[in-house]
Each structure stands twice: as C-alpha cells, then as structure tokens.
Amino acid sequence: MAEEEVEEVEEAAAAALRRLVGQIQELCDLYGSPPFFSLHQFQPTLDPRWYSSDFKSNSSTKNHLPLQMDSESESKANSKSSIFMLEGGEEEDISNTTICKRLRRNKESESNFQMAIQSELMEAEIWKKLPEDLFEPVLARLSVPAIFRFHSVCSQWRGILTSKTFHEQFLRVPKSYPWFYTVTHEDPTHGAMYDPSAQKWHRPTIPFLTENGNQNKIRSGSGIVFPVASAGGLVCFLDLSHTHIYACNPLTSSYRELPPTNVPFWSRVSVVMVNSSTGYKIMWLGCSGKYEIYDSSMNKWSRPVPVPPSITVPLSLNFRSKAVSIGTTLYFMRGQPDGILTYEMSTGTWKQYAIPLPMSFTDCTLAESQGRVLLVGLLTKNCANCVGVWELQRMTLLWKEVDRMPSELCLEFYGNSLRMSCMGNHGGLVFLSLRSRQVNRLLCYDAAMREWRKVPECLIGLSSQTDKGSWISCGTAFDPCPGAMA
C-alpha cells in the first residue's frame, strides 16, 4: 500500500514539473530564451528525492530516479565542471575567460527577460486606466466577433455598442471584407453567416422567424424567407409568397417589416437595396416593367415615373444574376437580347444596352469591384469546366476576360455536369457555389487581388454524425455593422 502511495506522489510531482516546463517554454517563446540561472528562480519546492523520468530511455528501471548522486558520481561530475561535449563526441577544455563571457551574456539575457515581464505588467496598468472617451475609437477597430464578446461583459459596455457615436466611429474605419448571409437547403427556416476574414461560419437569430405567429406560416411554406439584397449592414428578406418584405440586421436581430407594396407582384422580381442620406431604399422590378421604391425615412412605397417607351418590355430579366449598385446607379442583367438595364436613382433615368455574352458561357452573374462592372460565369467546353471573369469595357460596351479559375481547381470538376450559383457579391468579393453530383464546392473570389479561395463546408444546423456540409441554396453579401438599425 505504501509503494502505491509513493508512486502516486511520484506521478503528481512529474506532472507538476511538466506543467512548469510548459509555462517556461511559453515565456521563452514570447520573450526569448531566459538565462540558465533565471530558470532556477522558477523551480518548484519539491522533494529533492524525485525528478521527472526520461521517457526516451529503454531501461527497465523505475520511472523516477533519485536526484542526489553518490559521492563517487559527484566527484566525477565536479572534476568535469569545465568540460563541454562537441558534436563529434570530443571533449573541449573551456577556459575561465570563456565561462565569464557566457555568464555576462546570461546576465544580459536575464535582464532583458525581466524587463520584458515588467513591460507587460506596465502595459496592463496603462490599459487599465484607459479613458472612457477612447473606448469607442478602440472598439471600432476590433473584429466583429471581438466586439460582441465585449458586448456581453456588462450593461454599461453594451450601451456603448448601441450608441450613435459608436456607430459613426465604426463606419469611419475601413473594413476588409463583407460577410455573407446564406440559407441552406437542409434547413431553409434558419440562416448561416460566413466571415471570410476568419473563415468561420456563424448561426444568426432572426426574430421574425422564431416568433409564435410565424410558426404556422413556416410550416405551410409561406413563412420561409430568402435574403435578396443588402445595404448599410442590413439584409432585405422576401418571403416565398411575395407578400412580406423585411429589413433586418442579422448581427443584432434588429428588424422591420415593411408595409405592403402598392402593386402586388406574384411572379419573380429583382430586388436591390442601396444606402441613402436619410437611411436606405429598396427597389423591386418585375419583367412587366412595373417597379416601386421604398424609402425608410418615410416608411412607404412610391411609384415614380413609368418605364419609358424606349425600354423594351417585357424586360426578360435574368433572375439568376443579382442586381448590383455602383454609386446611385443600379445594374440589372437581361436576356433576349443579352444586355444590361440601368436605373439612376437620383434622376430616375432608365437606359438599356445590348451586350452579347462570351461564347460557351452559362450561369452568368453580375458583380462589381472598385466601380467596375464584372461578369462571372461558367465556361464549359467538352468535358472541361472553368469559372471565368469578364470586365465591361465602357468605351466599346464589350466584355473582356480578365481572370480565370486556376487549373488545379478546374480539374476537380472535370467530366462533371456542373452548375454555378452566386451567393452574393460586394466590395469585389464574390461568393460562388459550384455543385455537381460528385462535388459541392464553395469558393470566394477576390477581384481586387485576383485570388481564389476555398470556403470551408457549412456544418451549421446539421447533426454531429454528418460529415458532409450543407447545400447553400441562396445568399447575399452584407457589411457587418453592429450599430445598423432597421
């Protein structure tokens, strides 16, 4: 029984020493290797009879060996106190001068090590006394997940994030990438948000989907909503029956149900959302030429002047392509003949352009990057599939190829019947879904950097036993903004 207790003590001591070594290693990684004698300052006050075992040894002796040596071994060790081993196994006599130099270097290293620790403590004291009027400028430069971790600390800090001044500070700081709000085929009543900067998926809570009054609608299918547009941190949702339109901030669950439109629409429409000086505007456009514009500042729909006779009706809109906005100009893709339809929000001016598509080009969608109009689509030739990117030349009104998906990605889809869908594009970042019977791939294309990145599979809403990601059915890009109010 006594032997078992001794072994337990040995194991506990070994575990404590291993933890200590790990902590010292972390400090070394942060501040560089400490001197030899500074390590002894951290030695635990353990029983000197035990030390950690040599796990590389094949000896049949016990795991823990006595730390104290016998007199013979100690005398041998003392006789070789100034002897060091070379790589070849030879022994070299080191002079006292060399030892003194090494001791001086060790003292300098110890001094730097202690100064680094003191600097770390001093910085903590400085941040502890950070003036409250600097909270908002500092917070505005954090990532969105970090902001929400800050949000959950206390009610006082939560109030900072909902203030108008913080919202203004947040908008002044340039952001790297938009987020994407998507709906999965497996669970259309819930969404999934993708953060390209962190390459992580998040699960939002949309209040008008979880309220009791909407549960019956969701079961019947009419309560299912889809993201169709976005602006200023808000996402516009349209339900399956085309009777309810919502504006919602998926980060904070702030939402507004828009009033009914003056002209009911039962067929498919193209929806676009833009920022305005007083809030935001939402426009829907049907193939018949009917359209309406919602102004959030007045909370009502209005129907400006009808589409002029110079615009061919029916419009033959391409609903697989989302409308894009550059400034106050809206761009819609149309077919028969292929081309682009534009609407200037500030003047109410309509224009149409006949622009033929590239050869062997399918599943095309409009995109924008730094004021340029782009066309992204699927190129298919024989058994090869590839995604191409074209830019609209404003002088000639023709499409010019500017980029193509790398060949190593194209080989994944060789010989497959492939379909491409755009899940959203904003700020030069395009989110694509490439799907076949064998492959389900999500990609992000950065038009400014001309980079293609694989997106991790979305496992939100799936059981833990499922190893295959969800099928993303639709989505839209949006700028994450904690202070945006619907």
C-alpha positions as CSV (number, residue, x, y, z in Angstrom):
1,M,0.0,0.0,0.0
2,A,2.9,2.3,0.8
3,E,4.5,1.7,-2.5
4,E,1.3,2.7,-4.4
5,E,1.2,6.0,-2.4
6,V,4.8,6.6,-3.3
7,E,4.1,6.0,-7.0
8,E,1.1,8.4,-6.9
9,V,3.3,11.1,-5.3
10,E,5.9,10.5,-8.0
11,E,3.4,10.8,-10.8
12,A,2.0,14.0,-9.2
13,A,5.4,15.6,-8.9
14,A,6.3,14.6,-12.5
15,A,3.0,16.2,-13.8
16,A,3.7,19.4,-11.8
17,L,7.2,19.7,-13.3
18,R,5.9,19.1,-16.8
19,R,3.4,21.9,-16.4
20,L,6.1,24.2,-15.1
21,V,8.3,23.4,-18.1
22,G,5.4,24.2,-20.4
23,Q,4.8,27.5,-18.8
24,I,8.5,28.4,-19.0
25,Q,8.5,27.4,-22.7
26,E,5.6,29.8,-23.4
27,L,7.6,32.6,-21.7
28,C,10.6,31.7,-23.8
29,D,8.6,31.8,-27.0
30,L,7.3,35.3,-26.1
31,Y,10.5,36.9,-24.8
32,G,13.3,34.7,-26.0
33,S,15.3,32.1,-24.1
34,P,15.9,33.1,-20.5
35,P,19.4,32.6,-18.9
36,F,20.3,29.3,-17.2
37,F,20.2,30.7,-13.7
38,S,16.9,32.6,-14.3
39,L,15.2,29.3,-14.9
40,H,16.2,28.2,-11.4
41,Q,14.1,31.1,-10.0
42,F,11.0,29.2,-11.1
43,Q,12.0,25.8,-9.7
44,P,9.2,24.3,-7.5
45,T,9.9,23.4,-3.9
46,L,9.5,19.6,-4.5
47,D,11.0,16.8,-2.5
48,P,14.7,16.6,-3.8
49,R,14.4,12.8,-4.0
50,W,12.4,12.8,-7.2
51,Y,12.5,14.2,-10.7
52,S,10.8,13.6,-14.0
53,S,11.5,10.4,-15.8
54,D,13.4,10.1,-19.1
55,F,10.7,8.9,-21.5
56,K,13.2,8.1,-24.2
57,S,15.1,5.6,-22.1
58,N,14.6,1.9,-22.7
59,S,15.8,1.0,-19.2
60,S,13.8,-1.4,-17.1
61,T,14.4,0.7,-14.0
62,K,11.6,2.7,-12.3
63,N,10.2,5.8,-13.9
64,H,11.5,8.2,-11.2
65,L,15.2,8.2,-10.2
66,P,16.9,9.8,-7.2
67,L,18.1,13.3,-7.8
68,Q,21.1,13.1,-5.3
69,M,24.2,11.3,-6.6
70,D,26.5,9.2,-4.6
71,S,29.9,10.6,-3.6
72,E,31.8,8.9,-6.4
73,S,29.5,10.2,-9.1
74,E,29.5,13.7,-7.6
75,S,33.3,13.8,-7.6
76,K,33.4,12.8,-11.2
77,A,30.9,15.5,-12.1
78,N,32.9,18.1,-10.2
79,S,36.1,17.1,-12.0
80,K,34.4,17.8,-15.4
81,S,32.7,21.1,-14.4
82,S,34.7,23.0,-17.1
83,I,34.4,20.3,-19.8
84,F,31.9,20.6,-22.7
85,M,31.0,17.9,-25.3
86,L,31.4,18.7,-29.0
87,E,29.1,17.3,-31.7
88,G,31.6,14.6,-32.7
89,G,31.8,13.4,-29.1
90,E,35.2,15.0,-28.3
91,E,35.8,16.9,-25.1
92,E,37.0,20.5,-25.2
93,D,38.5,22.4,-22.2
94,I,36.8,25.7,-21.8
95,S,38.9,28.5,-20.2
96,N,37.7,30.6,-17.3
97,T,37.6,33.6,-19.6
98,T,35.1,31.9,-21.9
99,I,32.9,30.9,-18.9
100,C,32.9,34.5,-17.7
101,K,31.8,35.8,-21.1
102,R,29.0,33.3,-21.1
103,L,27.9,34.3,-17.6
104,R,27.9,38.0,-18.7
105,R,25.7,37.1,-21.7
106,N,23.4,35.2,-19.4
107,K,23.1,38.2,-17.1
108,E,22.2,40.4,-20.0
109,S,19.7,37.9,-21.2
110,E,18.2,37.7,-17.7
111,S,17.9,41.5,-17.5
112,N,16.1,41.6,-20.9
113,F,13.8,38.8,-19.8
114,Q,12.9,40.6,-16.6
115,M,12.4,43.9,-18.4
116,A,10.0,42.2,-20.9
117,I,7.9,40.9,-18.0
118,Q,7.9,44.4,-16.3
119,S,6.9,45.9,-19.7
120,E,4.0,43.5,-19.9
121,L,2.8,44.4,-16.4
122,M,3.2,48.1,-17.2
123,E,1.1,47.9,-20.3
124,A,-1.6,46.2,-18.3
125,E,-1.6,49.1,-15.9
126,I,-1.8,51.6,-18.8
127,W,-4.8,49.9,-20.4
128,K,-6.5,49.6,-17.0
129,K,-6.6,53.4,-16.9
130,L,-7.7,53.9,-20.5
131,P,-10.1,57.0,-20.6
132,E,-13.7,56.1,-21.4
133,D,-13.9,58.5,-24.3
134,L,-11.3,56.3,-26.1
135,F,-13.4,53.2,-25.7
136,E,-15.4,53.8,-28.9
137,P,-12.4,54.5,-31.2
138,V,-10.6,51.4,-29.9
139,L,-13.7,49.2,-30.1
140,A,-14.5,50.3,-33.7
141,R,-11.2,48.8,-34.8
142,L,-11.9,45.4,-33.4
143,S,-13.2,42.5,-35.4
144,V,-17.0,41.9,-35.2
145,P,-16.7,38.7,-33.1
146,A,-14.4,40.6,-30.6
147,I,-17.0,43.4,-30.4
148,F,-19.7,41.0,-29.4
149,R,-17.5,39.4,-26.8
150,F,-17.0,42.9,-25.4
151,H,-20.8,43.4,-25.7
152,S,-21.5,40.6,-23.2
153,V,-19.3,41.9,-20.4
154,C,-21.7,44.4,-18.7
155,S,-24.7,46.6,-19.4
156,Q,-22.6,49.7,-19.5
157,W,-20.4,48.4,-22.3
158,R,-23.4,47.0,-24.1
159,G,-24.8,50.6,-24.1
160,I,-21.6,51.8,-25.8
161,L,-22.2,49.5,-28.8
162,T,-25.8,50.7,-29.3
163,S,-24.9,54.4,-29.2
164,K,-25.0,56.6,-32.2
165,T,-21.4,57.9,-31.7
166,F,-20.0,54.3,-31.8
167,H,-21.9,53.6,-35.0
168,E,-20.3,56.7,-36.6
169,Q,-16.9,55.6,-35.3
170,F,-17.4,52.1,-36.7
171,L,-18.4,53.5,-40.2
172,R,-15.2,55.6,-40.4
173,V,-12.9,52.6,-40.0
174,P,-12.4,50.8,-43.4
175,K,-13.3,47.1,-43.3
176,S,-11.6,44.4,-45.2
177,Y,-14.3,42.0,-46.3
178,P,-18.1,41.8,-46.3
179,W,-19.9,38.9,-44.7
180,F,-22.4,36.5,-46.4
181,Y,-25.8,35.6,-45.2
182,T,-26.9,32.3,-46.7
183,V,-29.8,29.9,-46.5
184,T,-29.2,26.1,-46.6
185,H,-31.2,23.6,-48.5
186,E,-31.4,21.3,-45.4
187,D,-32.9,24.0,-43.1
188,P,-34.4,26.9,-45.0
189,T,-36.0,28.4,-41.9
190,H,-32.6,29.3,-40.4
191,G,-29.6,31.1,-41.9
192,A,-25.9,30.8,-41.7
193,M,-23.4,33.7,-41.9
194,Y,-19.9,33.3,-43.3
195,D,-17.0,35.5,-42.2
196,P,-14.3,35.4,-45.0
197,S,-11.6,37.1,-42.8
198,A,-11.8,34.5,-40.1
199,Q,-13.1,31.7,-42.4
200,K,-15.8,30.8,-39.9
201,W,-19.5,30.2,-40.1
202,H,-21.9,31.7,-37.5
203,R,-25.5,30.9,-36.7
204,P,-27.7,34.1,-36.6
205,T,-31.1,34.5,-34.8
206,I,-33.7,36.1,-37.0
207,P,-36.6,37.2,-34.7
208,F,-39.4,37.2,-37.3
209,L,-38.7,33.5,-38.0
210,T,-38.9,32.5,-34.3
211,E,-42.0,34.4,-33.2
212,N,-45.0,32.3,-32.5
213,G,-47.2,34.0,-35.1
214,N,-44.9,32.9,-37.9
215,Q,-44.6,29.2,-37.0
216,N,-47.7,28.2,-38.9
217,K,-46.6,30.2,-41.9
218,I,-43.2,28.5,-41.8
219,R,-44.9,25.0,-41.7
220,S,-47.0,25.9,-44.7
221,G,-44.0,27.3,-46.6
222,S,-45.3,30.9,-46.9
223,G,-43.2,31.9,-43.9
224,I,-39.9,30.9,-45.4
225,V,-37.9,34.0,-46.3
226,F,-34.8,34.4,-48.5
227,P,-32.1,37.1,-48.5
228,V,-32.4,39.1,-51.7
229,A,-30.3,42.3,-51.1
230,S,-28.4,44.3,-48.6
231,A,-27.1,47.8,-47.7
232,G,-25.6,49.5,-44.7
233,G,-25.3,46.4,-42.6
234,L,-29.0,45.4,-43.2
235,V,-30.3,42.5,-45.2
236,C,-33.6,42.6,-47.1
237,F,-35.7,39.4,-46.9
238,L,-38.5,38.4,-49.2
239,D,-40.9,35.6,-48.3
240,L,-41.9,32.7,-50.6
241,S,-45.4,34.1,-51.3
242,H,-44.0,37.6,-52.2
243,T,-46.3,39.2,-49.6
244,H,-43.9,40.2,-46.8
245,I,-40.6,42.1,-47.1
246,Y,-38.3,42.6,-44.1
247,A,-35.2,44.6,-43.4
248,C,-33.0,43.1,-40.7
249,N,-29.6,43.3,-39.1
250,P,-28.6,39.7,-38.7
251,L,-26.0,40.5,-36.1
252,T,-28.3,42.2,-33.6
253,S,-31.7,40.9,-34.7
254,S,-33.0,44.4,-35.2
255,Y,-35.7,44.2,-37.9
256,R,-38.6,46.0,-39.5
257,E,-41.5,44.6,-41.5
258,L,-42.1,46.8,-44.5
259,P,-45.6,48.0,-45.4
260,P,-47.4,46.2,-48.2
261,T,-46.5,47.3,-51.7
262,N,-49.0,49.4,-53.7
263,V,-48.8,47.0,-56.6
264,P,-48.9,43.3,-55.6
265,F,-46.5,41.1,-57.5
266,W,-46.9,37.3,-57.8
267,S,-44.1,36.5,-60.3
268,R,-40.4,36.7,-59.7
269,V,-38.9,40.2,-59.2
270,S,-35.4,41.6,-58.9
271,V,-34.8,43.4,-55.6
272,V,-32.0,45.9,-54.9
273,M,-31.1,47.8,-51.8
274,V,-29.0,51.0,-51.5
275,N,-27.9,53.5,-48.8
276,S,-29.4,57.0,-48.8
277,S,-28.6,60.2,-46.9
278,T,-31.6,59.6,-44.6
279,G,-31.5,55.8,-44.3
280,Y,-31.9,53.2,-47.1
281,K,-34.0,52.5,-50.2
282,I,-35.3,49.2,-51.6
283,M,-36.5,48.7,-55.1
284,W,-38.3,45.8,-56.7
285,L,-38.6,45.4,-60.5
286,G,-40.7,42.9,-62.5
287,C,-40.4,41.8,-66.1
288,S,-43.6,43.7,-67.0
289,G,-41.8,47.0,-66.2
290,K,-43.6,47.7,-63.0
291,Y,-41.5,48.8,-60.1
292,E,-41.7,50.5,-56.7
293,I,-39.2,52.1,-54.4
294,Y,-39.3,52.0,-50.6
295,D,-37.8,54.9,-48.6
296,S,-37.0,54.0,-44.9
297,S,-37.2,57.7,-43.8
298,M,-40.9,57.9,-44.9
299,N,-41.7,54.2,-44.3
300,K,-43.7,53.9,-47.5
301,W,-43.6,52.7,-51.1
302,S,-43.7,55.1,-54.0
303,R,-44.0,54.5,-57.8
304,P,-42.0,57.1,-59.8
305,V,-42.5,57.7,-63.5
306,P,-43.2,54.5,-65.6
307,V,-40.5,52.8,-67.6
308,P,-40.1,54.9,-70.8
309,P,-41.2,53.5,-74.2
310,S,-37.6,53.3,-75.3
311,I,-37.1,50.4,-72.9
312,T,-38.1,47.1,-74.4
313,V,-40.9,45.4,-72.4
314,P,-41.1,42.6,-71.3
315,L,-37.7,43.1,-69.7
316,S,-36.6,39.5,-69.8
317,L,-34.6,39.9,-66.5
318,N,-32.0,37.2,-65.6
319,F,-33.1,36.3,-62.1
320,R,-30.1,34.1,-61.6
321,S,-28.0,37.3,-61.5
322,K,-28.4,39.7,-58.6
323,A,-28.6,43.4,-59.4
324,V,-25.6,45.4,-58.4
325,S,-25.2,49.1,-57.4
326,I,-22.3,51.4,-58.1
327,G,-22.9,54.8,-56.5
328,T,-26.6,55.6,-57.3
329,T,-26.7,53.6,-60.5
330,L,-28.4,50.1,-60.4
331,Y,-27.5,47.4,-62.9
332,F,-29.8,44.6,-63.9
333,M,-28.9,41.7,-66.2
334,R,-31.4,40.9,-69.0
335,G,-31.7,38.4,-71.9
336,Q,-33.3,38.2,-75.3
337,P,-31.3,40.1,-76.4
338,D,-28.5,39.8,-73.9
339,G,-27.5,43.0,-72.2
340,I,-27.7,45.3,-69.2
341,L,-30.5,47.5,-67.9
342,T,-29.6,50.5,-65.7
343,Y,-31.6,52.8,-63.5
344,E,-30.2,56.1,-62.0
345,M,-31.8,56.5,-58.5
346,S,-31.0,60.2,-58.3
347,T,-32.6,61.2,-61.6
348,G,-35.0,58.3,-62.3
349,T,-33.3,57.7,-65.7
350,W,-33.6,54.3,-67.5
351,K,-31.1,53.0,-70.1
352,Q,-30.6,49.7,-71.8
353,Y,-27.5,48.3,-73.6
354,A,-27.3,45.2,-75.9
355,I,-24.1,43.4,-74.9
356,P,-23.6,39.9,-76.2
357,L,-22.3,37.3,-73.8
358,P,-19.0,35.4,-74.3
359,M,-19.1,32.1,-76.2
360,S,-19.9,28.9,-74.3
361,F,-20.8,31.0,-71.2
362,T,-23.5,29.9,-68.8
363,D,-24.8,30.6,-65.3
364,C,-23.5,34.1,-65.5
365,T,-24.0,36.8,-62.8
366,L,-23.1,40.5,-62.5
367,A,-20.6,41.7,-59.9
368,E,-18.8,44.9,-59.1
369,S,-15.3,45.8,-57.9
370,Q,-13.9,49.3,-57.4
371,G,-16.5,50.9,-59.7
372,R,-16.1,48.3,-62.4
373,V,-18.9,46.1,-63.7
374,L,-17.9,42.4,-63.8
375,L,-19.4,39.3,-65.3
376,V,-18.7,35.9,-63.6
377,G,-19.8,32.7,-65.3
378,L,-19.2,29.1,-66.1
379,L,-17.2,28.2,-69.2
380,T,-17.9,24.7,-70.5
381,K,-16.0,23.0,-73.3
382,N,-16.2,19.3,-74.0
383,C,-15.6,17.8,-70.5
384,A,-13.8,20.7,-69.0
385,N,-15.4,23.3,-66.7
386,C,-14.0,26.5,-65.5
387,V,-15.1,29.8,-64.0
388,G,-14.2,33.0,-65.9
389,V,-14.3,36.7,-65.0
390,W,-15.0,39.4,-67.6
391,E,-15.0,43.2,-67.2
392,L,-17.3,45.6,-69.1
393,Q,-15.3,48.0,-71.3
394,R,-17.2,51.3,-71.1
395,M,-15.9,52.6,-74.4
396,T,-16.7,49.6,-76.5
397,L,-19.5,48.1,-74.4
398,L,-18.0,44.7,-74.8
399,W,-16.9,42.0,-72.2
400,K,-13.1,41.5,-71.8
401,E,-11.8,38.4,-70.0
402,V,-9.6,39.5,-67.0
403,D,-9.2,36.3,-65.0
404,R,-10.0,32.6,-64.9
405,M,-10.1,30.0,-62.1
406,P,-6.8,28.1,-61.6
407,S,-6.4,24.8,-63.4
408,E,-6.0,22.8,-60.2
409,L,-9.5,23.9,-59.1
410,C,-10.9,23.3,-62.6
411,L,-9.6,19.7,-62.5
412,E,-11.9,18.9,-59.6
413,F,-14.9,19.4,-61.9
414,Y,-13.6,17.7,-65.0
415,G,-16.1,15.4,-66.6
416,N,-19.0,16.5,-64.2
417,S,-22.2,18.3,-65.2
418,L,-21.7,21.5,-63.2
419,R,-24.0,24.3,-62.1
420,M,-22.8,27.6,-60.7
421,S,-24.7,30.0,-58.4
422,C,-23.7,33.3,-57.0
423,M,-24.4,33.6,-53.3
424,G,-23.6,37.3,-53.1
425,N,-21.0,39.8,-54.2
426,H,-19.9,43.1,-52.6
427,G,-16.8,45.1,-52.5
428,G,-15.1,43.0,-55.1
429,L,-15.6,39.7,-53.2
430,V,-17.8,37.1,-55.0
431,F,-19.2,34.0,-53.2
432,L,-19.8,31.1,-55.6
433,S,-21.4,27.7,-55.2
434,L,-20.2,25.0,-57.7
435,R,-22.3,21.9,-57.5
436,S,-22.5,18.6,-59.3
437,R,-23.5,15.0,-58.3
438,Q,-20.0,14.3,-57.0
439,V,-18.7,17.7,-55.9
440,N,-20.2,20.5,-53.8
441,R,-17.6,23.3,-53.6
442,L,-17.9,26.8,-52.2
443,L,-15.4,29.5,-53.4
444,C,-14.6,33.1,-52.7
445,Y,-13.1,35.2,-55.5
446,D,-11.3,38.4,-54.6
447,A,-11.5,40.6,-57.7
448,A,-9.0,43.2,-56.5
449,M,-6.3,40.6,-55.6
450,R,-7.4,38.1,-58.2
451,E,-7.3,35.3,-55.7
452,W,-9.5,32.2,-55.5
453,R,-10.1,30.7,-52.0
454,K,-11.9,27.6,-50.9
455,V,-14.6,28.1,-48.3
456,P,-14.9,25.6,-45.5
457,E,-18.1,23.5,-45.5
458,C,-21.1,24.8,-43.6
459,L,-22.0,22.4,-40.9
460,I,-24.4,24.7,-39.0
461,G,-27.8,23.1,-38.3
462,L,-26.5,19.6,-39.2
463,S,-26.2,16.7,-36.8
464,S,-22.8,15.8,-35.3
465,Q,-22.9,12.5,-37.2
466,T,-22.9,14.3,-40.6
467,D,-19.5,14.8,-42.2
468,K,-20.9,16.5,-45.4
469,G,-21.5,20.2,-45.5
470,S,-24.9,21.8,-46.2
471,W,-26.0,22.7,-49.7
472,I,-26.2,26.6,-49.8
473,S,-29.3,27.4,-51.8
474,C,-29.2,31.2,-51.8
475,G,-27.5,34.2,-50.1
476,T,-26.4,37.8,-50.2
477,A,-23.3,39.8,-49.2
478,F,-23.6,42.4,-46.4
479,D,-21.4,44.7,-44.5
480,P,-21.4,43.6,-40.8
481,C,-22.3,46.6,-38.7
482,P,-23.4,46.2,-35.0
483,G,-25.0,49.6,-34.9
484,A,-27.2,49.4,-38.0
485,M,-30.9,49.8,-37.1
486,A,-33.7,48.7,-39.3
